[in-house]
Amino acid sequence: MRLSTWEFYLRETGRSLMRNRLMSLASISTVALSLLILGLFLLGAVNLNHIASTLENQVEVTAYLDDKLSPAANKELTEQVRKLPGVREATFVSKEEALERLKEQFGERRDLLAAVEKNNPLRNAVEVRTLTPQDVKPVVEELKKLPGVAKVSFKEEIIERLFALTRAIRYVGLGIAVLLIGGTVFLISNTIRLTVFARRREIGIMKLVGATDWFIRWPFLLEGICLGLIGSLPAVILVGRFYRWLAANVYSTLPFIPLLSPAQVLGRLSLLLVGLGILVGGLGSAISVRRFLRV
């Protein structure tokens, strides 16, 4: 395609945007609002998924060791646990260290444990973290088979409920995201269709005087891309500012919530919103103008 032809398309696109200011503004506003809502929801969805993954990865299995084992045997057994399939990390915790942890949990009432310091009833243990949540049960079964392991604790009922909750979060989040993206595409496409409908006579005249379908289609396609691009920029800016403000407040007031940092999520989300705006704008124009090319 010649450069002069592209110059004509770009010139026509600019003229169309200026001639139909109100309709263009309506399309841009619709794109911006739709992508803003979608962006805010996606921020919530990715953070919920991150929190679910964090909770799953914090699942811990504790193997309590036989009191008769020597320090050397405890060390050897810990090494055996580290080599089990599915084990990411295994840490030996002596009964003295376990007692200190218990004192910290009691806080100001730690003096209640003074009576058991001389005859510590706690056991040496190995705390185990698995590579994936699905590795928990197989690792537990392997731990039970090891000689020297007196008991294995992993709170099965709580873990099953946790996994069910995280699965529900992912499925519900994915379902809502799909519906919201579909609704955004539908809304933007119909708004752009109104722009094309307002110029249906112009399209019909161009068709009757011999213009090809693509000669008519390209200015509308470029116009839709411009509308999608321009509309996506306010959404990206507002989503970015809101999330930076939210993250700063969460980090200062609720630091225990594992929220993704702006650097981790905003770059990819911005590209997604801009790309979606351009894609939907172009597709909306292409689909809408197709109907009026049948003259």
ZIUR-V313159 format. One record per residue. N is the residue number from 1. RES is the residue in three letters. PHI is phi in degrees with one decimal (* if undefined). Layout:
BEGIN
((N;RES;PHI) (N;RES;PHI))
END
This chain:
BEGIN
((1;MET;*) (2;ARG;-71.5) (3;LEU;-63.3) (4;SER;-63.8) (5;THR;-66.6) (6;TRP;-64.3) (7;GLU;-61.8) (8;PHE;-64.1) (9;TYR;-60.4) (10;LEU;-65.4) (11;ARG;-64.8) (12;GLU;-65.4) (13;THR;-61.8) (14;GLY;-61.9) (15;ARG;-61.6) (16;SER;-63.4) (17;LEU;-63.2) (18;MET;-74.4) (19;ARG;-67.5) (20;ASN;-110.8) (21;ARG;-59.3) (22;LEU;-64.7) (23;MET;-67.3) (24;SER;-65.0) (25;LEU;-63.4) (26;ALA;-63.2) (27;SER;-65.0) (28;ILE;-61.8) (29;SER;-62.6) (30;THR;-64.9) (31;VAL;-60.2) (32;ALA;-62.5) (33;LEU;-66.4) (34;SER;-63.7) (35;LEU;-71.1) (36;LEU;-63.8) (37;ILE;-62.5) (38;LEU;-62.2) (39;GLY;-61.9) (40;LEU;-63.8) (41;PHE;-65.9) (42;LEU;-62.5) (43;LEU;-60.0) (44;GLY;-63.8) (45;ALA;-66.0) (46;VAL;-68.2) (47;ASN;-73.0) (48;LEU;-63.3) (49;ASN;-65.0) (50;HIS;-64.9) (51;ILE;-63.1) (52;ALA;-61.6) (53;SER;-64.3) (54;THR;-63.0) (55;LEU;-63.0) (56;GLU;-63.7) (57;ASN;-73.5) (58;GLN;-89.2) (59;VAL;-62.6) (60;GLU;-125.6) (61;VAL;-108.2) (62;THR;-115.7) (63;ALA;-104.4) (64;TYR;-85.1) (65;LEU;-96.8) (66;ASP;-64.4) (67;ASP;-65.0) (68;LYS;-80.3) (69;LEU;-70.1) (70;SER;-79.6) (71;PRO;-54.6) (72;ALA;-65.1) (73;ALA;-67.6) (74;ASN;-61.3) (75;LYS;-65.4) (76;GLU;-65.0) (77;LEU;-66.4) (78;THR;-60.6) (79;GLU;-64.6) (80;GLN;-62.9) (81;VAL;-63.5) (82;ARG;-60.3) (83;LYS;-88.2) (84;LEU;-67.3) (85;PRO;-61.1) (86;GLY;90.5) (87;VAL;-89.3) (88;ARG;-91.8) (89;GLU;-153.4) (90;ALA;-135.0) (91;THR;-124.1) (92;PHE;-79.3) (93;VAL;-123.5) (94;SER;-71.2) (95;LYS;-68.3) (96;GLU;-67.5) (97;GLU;-66.3) (98;ALA;-63.4) (99;LEU;-66.2) (100;GLU;-64.1) (101;ARG;-61.9) (102;LEU;-64.4) (103;LYS;-62.4) (104;GLU;-63.7) (105;GLN;-67.0) (106;PHE;-74.9) (107;GLY;61.9) (108;GLU;-67.0) (109;ARG;-99.9) (110;ARG;-64.0) (111;ASP;-64.2) (112;LEU;-66.4) (113;LEU;-91.7) (114;ALA;-60.4) (115;ALA;-67.5) (116;VAL;-102.6) (117;GLU;-65.4) (118;LYS;-72.8) (119;ASN;-123.5) (120;ASN;-63.3) (121;PRO;-84.2) (122;LEU;-75.3) (123;ARG;-113.8) (124;ASN;-63.7) (125;ALA;-147.6) (126;VAL;-120.6) (127;GLU;-92.1) (128;VAL;-120.4) (129;ARG;-116.8) (130;THR;-96.0) (131;LEU;-66.5) (132;THR;-135.3) (133;PRO;-57.8) (134;GLN;-70.5) (135;ASP;-83.1) (136;VAL;-59.0) (137;LYS;-63.7) (138;PRO;-60.0) (139;VAL;-65.9) (140;VAL;-59.8) (141;GLU;-63.3) (142;GLU;-68.5) (143;LEU;-63.3) (144;LYS;-63.8) (145;LYS;-83.5) (146;LEU;-73.6) (147;PRO;-67.6) (148;GLY;103.5) (149;VAL;-91.6) (150;ALA;-82.2) (151;LYS;-158.2) (152;VAL;-121.5) (153;SER;-121.7) (154;PHE;-148.5) (155;LYS;49.2) (156;GLU;-55.3) (157;GLU;-63.5) (158;ILE;-65.4) (159;ILE;-65.6) (160;GLU;-61.8) (161;ARG;-66.3) (162;LEU;-62.9) (163;PHE;-63.7) (164;ALA;-63.6) (165;LEU;-65.3) (166;THR;-66.8) (167;ARG;-63.8) (168;ALA;-63.0) (169;ILE;-59.6) (170;ARG;-66.8) (171;TYR;-66.4) (172;VAL;-64.5) (173;GLY;-62.1) (174;LEU;-65.0) (175;GLY;-62.4) (176;ILE;-65.5) (177;ALA;-61.6) (178;VAL;-62.2) (179;LEU;-63.3) (180;LEU;-68.3) (181;ILE;-64.0) (182;GLY;-61.4) (183;GLY;-64.5) (184;THR;-64.0) (185;VAL;-59.4) (186;PHE;-61.6) (187;LEU;-66.7) (188;ILE;-66.2) (189;SER;-60.7) (190;ASN;-70.3) (191;THR;-66.1) (192;ILE;-67.1) (193;ARG;-61.6) (194;LEU;-63.3) (195;THR;-62.6) (196;VAL;-67.0) (197;PHE;-61.1) (198;ALA;-65.2) (199;ARG;-115.9) (200;ARG;-64.8) (201;ARG;-66.4) (202;GLU;-60.5) (203;ILE;-65.8) (204;GLY;-61.8) (205;ILE;-64.4) (206;MET;-60.8) (207;LYS;-67.2) (208;LEU;-70.4) (209;VAL;-87.0) (210;GLY;106.1) (211;ALA;-68.9) (212;THR;-74.0) (213;ASP;-60.0) (214;TRP;-71.5) (215;PHE;-62.8) (216;ILE;-77.9) (217;ARG;-71.5) (218;TRP;-59.0) (219;PRO;-59.2) (220;PHE;-67.3) (221;LEU;-63.2) (222;LEU;-64.3) (223;GLU;-63.9) (224;GLY;-63.0) (225;ILE;-62.6) (226;CYS;-62.8) (227;LEU;-61.6) (228;GLY;-65.1) (229;LEU;-66.3) (230;ILE;-63.2) (231;GLY;-67.7) (232;SER;-73.9) (233;LEU;-64.0) (234;PRO;-60.8) (235;ALA;-63.1) (236;VAL;-62.3) (237;ILE;-64.2) (238;LEU;-66.6) (239;VAL;-62.6) (240;GLY;-63.1) (241;ARG;-64.9) (242;PHE;-62.4) (243;TYR;-69.8) (244;ARG;-63.1) (245;TRP;-64.4) (246;LEU;-63.4) (247;ALA;-62.4) (248;ALA;-62.1) (249;ASN;-71.2) (250;VAL;-66.5) (251;TYR;-63.0) (252;SER;-85.9) (253;THR;-105.9) (254;LEU;-130.5) (255;PRO;-65.1) (256;PHE;-78.6) (257;ILE;-82.3) (258;PRO;-78.2) (259;LEU;-82.7) (260;LEU;-65.6) (261;SER;-74.5) (262;PRO;-54.3) (263;ALA;-64.3) (264;GLN;-75.8) (265;VAL;-121.0) (266;LEU;-71.0) (267;GLY;-60.3) (268;ARG;-67.6) (269;LEU;-66.6) (270;SER;-62.3) (271;LEU;-62.1) (272;LEU;-63.2) (273;LEU;-66.9) (274;VAL;-64.9) (275;GLY;-61.6) (276;LEU;-66.2) (277;GLY;-61.4) (278;ILE;-64.4) (279;LEU;-62.5) (280;VAL;-67.5) (281;GLY;-61.8) (282;GLY;-65.4) (283;LEU;-65.2) (284;GLY;-59.4) (285;SER;-67.6) (286;ALA;-61.7) (287;ILE;-68.5) (288;SER;-70.0) (289;VAL;-74.3) (290;ARG;-58.6) (291;ARG;-64.4) (292;PHE;-88.7) (293;LEU;-84.1) (294;ARG;-86.4) (295;VAL;-109.9))
END
